[in-house]
């Protein structure tokens, strides 16, 4: 049962389903599961402490990192069409962060006179509180609600009613492996009512050299972002990672068509994580996988949406064909 922080007409309402205790338990579970087995991996959800969020915002402004700019271009061109075609009075954003790009959709819905409610969903309570406060001030005509939760457990806590446009942007869908993606899309579709729409952002397959550059920038910001997850484990679980003894790696898997980020141990080393009581023996050259970022083709996206029971309606790309936005409906 989450904690509801009501404000009614005076401001946004925030529901907290991820308390610090729950988050800590989830982190311990993921560390035991991911670092306690081989090949070793960590969930990318733990990138996003306060410093991680700052670093990611910096990444989105790097010259090599095209996805944010390309998606914004599409939204700037197509937001009015999305508002019209969806007929939505409610915007639900999953993994909302600061909801910066989403304002293009909100502005279009406000201009169309249909905006009644805004729902933002994210794992970070401070981010949700900041975002809901800002959105309530910018869109006083709309009810604003925040939900602090994760995709695995709390999608069913999203407010229902109205005609909803669910936005999942930034190609975050690419962080799921195919089986996980199937389950996630099915879970989202299960929460949608007939007439609700899903706006999905997907980074598209392209020259591997451009993909690698986007995740291994010359300034080293992505490397610092990647290594920051070790600082999270040191702070939260008392781990003794020597952060400087890990190298950032980014490689493109041509068979899977995804970028794989990792942290390579250049020497054999032992890491102790007192809570949950784990000792990790890393071999020389061993890589801990920290994220995958799948790249998509239109036919794959449409097939996966259809597999979740959603009917594809529109497909848009930027002028360079780097990024795709798809609009699909719950029949």
Secondary structure, DSSP 4 states (H G I P E B T S, - for coil): -PEEE--GGGS-EEEE---HHHHHHHHHHHHHHHHSSSS-B--GGGG-SHHHHHHHHHHTTSTT--HHHHHHHHHHHHHHHHHHHH--SEEEEET-TT-TTHHHHHHHHHHHT---EEEEEES-HHHHHHHHHHHHHH-TTSEEEEEE--TTT-GGGS---S-EEEEE-TTGGGGS-HHHHHHHHHHHHHTPPTT-EEEEEEEBP--HHHHHHHHS-TT-HHHHHHHHHHHHHHHHH-----GGGEEEEEEEETTTTEEEEEEEESS-EEEEETTTTEEEEEPTT-EEEEEEEE-B-HHHHHHHHHHTTEEEEEEEE-TTS-EEEEEEEE-
